[in-house]
């Protein structure tokens, strides 16, 4: 369950932060950096969700 929640969080937050970069007018590199940060946030959020439902 941990890995599934972390995967879902990473995917969701990565896409959201990439889209945020597009809205802010960043090009590829800026969107990539924001997406990486979003993925790290997603790992933490997914892990916290998995811990909550254990």
VMD Tcl script that builds the backbone (N, CA, C; Angstrom):
set m [mol new atoms 162]
animate dup $m
set s [atomselect $m all]
$s set {name element resname resid chain x y z} {
  {N N UNK 1 A 0.814 -1.185 0.000}
  {CA C UNK 1 A 0.000 0.000 0.000}
  {C C UNK 1 A 0.865 1.259 0.000}
  {N N UNK 2 A 2.005 1.183 0.689}
  {CA C UNK 2 A 2.899 2.345 0.735}
  {C C UNK 2 A 3.349 2.749 -0.667}
  {N N UNK 3 A 3.805 1.783 -1.428}
  {CA C UNK 3 A 4.337 2.080 -2.759}
  {C C UNK 3 A 3.262 2.629 -3.685}
  {N N UNK 4 A 2.048 2.115 -3.579}
  {CA C UNK 4 A 0.952 2.593 -4.426}
  {C C UNK 4 A 0.611 4.042 -4.098}
  {N N UNK 5 A 0.515 4.369 -2.823}
  {CA C UNK 5 A 0.202 5.742 -2.417}
  {C C UNK 5 A 1.320 6.706 -2.805}
  {N N UNK 6 A 2.561 6.278 -2.639}
  {CA C UNK 6 A 3.692 7.123 -3.019}
  {C C UNK 6 A 3.709 7.332 -4.525}
  {N N UNK 7 A 3.452 6.286 -5.298}
  {CA C UNK 7 A 3.409 6.406 -6.757}
  {C C UNK 7 A 2.301 7.368 -7.189}
  {N N UNK 8 A 1.115 7.221 -6.587}
  {CA C UNK 8 A -0.005 8.100 -6.937}
  {C C UNK 8 A 0.304 9.547 -6.555}
  {N N UNK 9 A 0.878 9.757 -5.373}
  {CA C UNK 9 A 1.226 11.108 -4.946}
  {C C UNK 9 A 2.278 11.738 -5.834}
  {N N UNK 10 A 3.292 10.957 -6.197}
  {CA C UNK 10 A 4.350 11.457 -7.065}
  {C C UNK 10 A 3.792 11.861 -8.429}
  {N N UNK 11 A 2.957 11.021 -8.992}
  {CA C UNK 11 A 2.379 11.302 -10.299}
  {C C UNK 11 A 1.475 12.528 -10.249}
  {N N UNK 12 A 0.582 12.560 -9.282}
  {CA C UNK 12 A -0.380 13.655 -9.183}
  {C C UNK 12 A 0.317 14.992 -8.935}
  {N N UNK 13 A 1.172 15.046 -7.928}
  {CA C UNK 13 A 1.836 16.310 -7.604}
  {C C UNK 13 A 2.820 16.728 -8.699}
  {N N UNK 14 A 3.458 15.767 -9.358}
  {CA C UNK 14 A 4.351 16.093 -10.469}
  {C C UNK 14 A 3.609 16.771 -11.603}
  {N N UNK 15 A 2.445 16.234 -11.969}
  {CA C UNK 15 A 1.642 16.850 -13.027}
  {C C UNK 15 A 1.122 18.220 -12.607}
  {N N UNK 16 A 0.651 18.333 -11.377}
  {CA C UNK 16 A 0.099 19.611 -10.908}
  {C C UNK 16 A 1.176 20.690 -10.912}
  {N N UNK 17 A 2.363 20.371 -10.429}
  {CA C UNK 17 A 3.433 21.364 -10.386}
  {C C UNK 17 A 3.931 21.698 -11.789}
  {N N UNK 18 A 3.907 20.722 -12.700}
  {CA C UNK 18 A 4.287 21.008 -14.098}
  {C C UNK 18 A 3.291 21.992 -14.693}
  {N N UNK 19 A 2.004 21.753 -14.480}
  {CA C UNK 19 A 0.971 22.650 -15.003}
  {C C UNK 19 A 1.093 24.039 -14.369}
  {N N UNK 20 A 1.437 24.100 -13.090}
  {CA C UNK 20 A 1.662 25.370 -12.426}
  {C C UNK 20 A 2.802 26.131 -13.109}
  {N N UNK 21 A 3.845 25.421 -13.486}
  {CA C UNK 21 A 4.952 26.049 -14.206}
  {C C UNK 21 A 4.511 26.607 -15.545}
  {N N UNK 22 A 3.635 25.889 -16.238}
  {CA C UNK 22 A 3.108 26.382 -17.514}
  {C C UNK 22 A 2.294 27.650 -17.284}
  {N N UNK 23 A 1.463 27.643 -16.253}
  {CA C UNK 23 A 0.647 28.821 -15.956}
  {C C UNK 23 A 1.497 30.030 -15.586}
  {N N UNK 24 A 2.634 29.788 -14.943}
  {CA C UNK 24 A 3.527 30.878 -14.557}
  {C C UNK 24 A 4.418 31.342 -15.709}
  {N N UNK 25 A 4.357 30.651 -16.840}
  {CA C UNK 25 A 5.102 31.059 -18.021}
  {C C UNK 25 A 6.511 30.502 -18.108}
  {N N UNK 26 A 6.820 29.469 -17.331}
  {CA C UNK 26 A 8.144 28.864 -17.393}
  {C C UNK 26 A 8.262 28.019 -18.661}
  {N N UNK 27 A 9.502 27.856 -19.113}
  {CA C UNK 27 A 9.751 26.964 -20.234}
  {C C UNK 27 A 10.055 25.573 -19.700}
  {N N UNK 28 A 10.611 24.719 -20.537}
  {CA C UNK 28 A 10.780 23.313 -20.174}
  {C C UNK 28 A 11.579 23.125 -18.890}
  {N N UNK 29 A 12.712 23.804 -18.785}
  {CA C UNK 29 A 13.579 23.601 -17.623}
  {C C UNK 29 A 12.892 24.022 -16.326}
  {N N UNK 30 A 12.218 25.144 -16.348}
  {CA C UNK 30 A 11.502 25.600 -15.161}
  {C C UNK 30 A 10.378 24.658 -14.780}
  {N N UNK 31 A 9.647 24.174 -15.777}
  {CA C UNK 31 A 8.574 23.212 -15.506}
  {C C UNK 31 A 9.138 21.908 -14.966}
  {N N UNK 32 A 10.282 21.500 -15.486}
  {CA C UNK 32 A 10.922 20.270 -15.016}
  {C C UNK 32 A 11.337 20.392 -13.557}
  {N N UNK 33 A 11.913 21.532 -13.194}
  {CA C UNK 33 A 12.338 21.751 -11.808}
  {C C UNK 33 A 11.118 21.769 -10.884}
  {N N UNK 34 A 10.076 22.485 -11.278}
  {CA C UNK 34 A 8.864 22.511 -10.460}
  {C C UNK 34 A 8.239 21.126 -10.347}
  {N N UNK 35 A 8.244 20.376 -11.428}
  {CA C UNK 35 A 7.695 19.025 -11.396}
  {C C UNK 35 A 8.502 18.130 -10.462}
  {N N UNK 36 A 9.799 18.309 -10.437}
  {CA C UNK 36 A 10.642 17.532 -9.523}
  {C C UNK 36 A 10.322 17.856 -8.070}
  {N N UNK 37 A 10.144 19.129 -7.798}
  {CA C UNK 37 A 9.763 19.535 -6.440}
  {C C UNK 37 A 8.393 18.961 -6.093}
  {N N UNK 38 A 7.469 19.018 -7.043}
  {CA C UNK 38 A 6.139 18.447 -6.826}
  {C C UNK 38 A 6.193 16.951 -6.578}
  {N N UNK 39 A 7.076 16.278 -7.273}
  {CA C UNK 39 A 7.216 14.839 -7.062}
  {C C UNK 39 A 7.732 14.530 -5.660}
  {N N UNK 40 A 8.658 15.350 -5.182}
  {CA C UNK 40 A 9.152 15.152 -3.811}
  {C C UNK 40 A 8.044 15.398 -2.790}
  {N N UNK 41 A 7.237 16.410 -3.032}
  {CA C UNK 41 A 6.093 16.674 -2.158}
  {C C UNK 41 A 5.117 15.502 -2.223}
  {N N UNK 42 A 4.937 14.949 -3.422}
  {CA C UNK 42 A 4.042 13.812 -3.611}
  {C C UNK 42 A 4.503 12.563 -2.886}
  {N N UNK 43 A 5.809 12.349 -2.832}
  {CA C UNK 43 A 6.335 11.204 -2.082}
  {C C UNK 43 A 5.965 11.341 -0.614}
  {N N UNK 44 A 6.172 12.522 -0.069}
  {CA C UNK 44 A 5.855 12.740 1.341}
  {C C UNK 44 A 4.351 12.623 1.590}
  {N N UNK 45 A 3.556 13.254 0.725}
  {CA C UNK 45 A 2.102 13.208 0.904}
  {C C UNK 45 A 1.573 11.780 0.760}
  {N N UNK 46 A 2.075 11.039 -0.230}
  {CA C UNK 46 A 1.652 9.655 -0.404}
  {C C UNK 46 A 2.037 8.785 0.768}
  {N N UNK 47 A 3.215 9.017 1.301}
  {CA C UNK 47 A 3.665 8.256 2.465}
  {C C UNK 47 A 2.785 8.559 3.666}
  {N N UNK 48 A 2.443 9.841 3.872}
  {CA C UNK 48 A 1.585 10.216 5.002}
  {C C UNK 48 A 0.198 9.598 4.852}
  {N N UNK 49 A -0.352 9.559 3.644}
  {CA C UNK 49 A -1.661 8.947 3.415}
  {C C UNK 49 A -1.595 7.456 3.724}
  {N N UNK 50 A -0.527 6.798 3.253}
  {CA C UNK 50 A -0.384 5.361 3.510}
  {C C UNK 50 A -0.253 5.083 4.996}
  {N N UNK 51 A 0.458 5.927 5.725}
  {CA C UNK 51 A 0.596 5.735 7.170}
  {C C UNK 51 A -0.726 5.939 7.879}
  {N N UNK 52 A -1.535 6.825 7.376}
  {CA C UNK 52 A -2.833 7.105 7.986}
  {C C UNK 52 A -3.779 5.904 7.872}
  {N N UNK 53 A -3.693 5.172 6.751}
  {CA C UNK 53 A -4.614 4.074 6.505}
  {C C UNK 53 A -4.057 2.701 6.904}
  {N N UNK 54 A -2.923 2.673 7.617}
  {CA C UNK 54 A -2.358 1.389 8.047}
  {C C UNK 54 A -3.093 0.883 9.258}
}
mol reanalyze $m
mol bondsrecalc $m
mol representation Tube
mol addrep $m
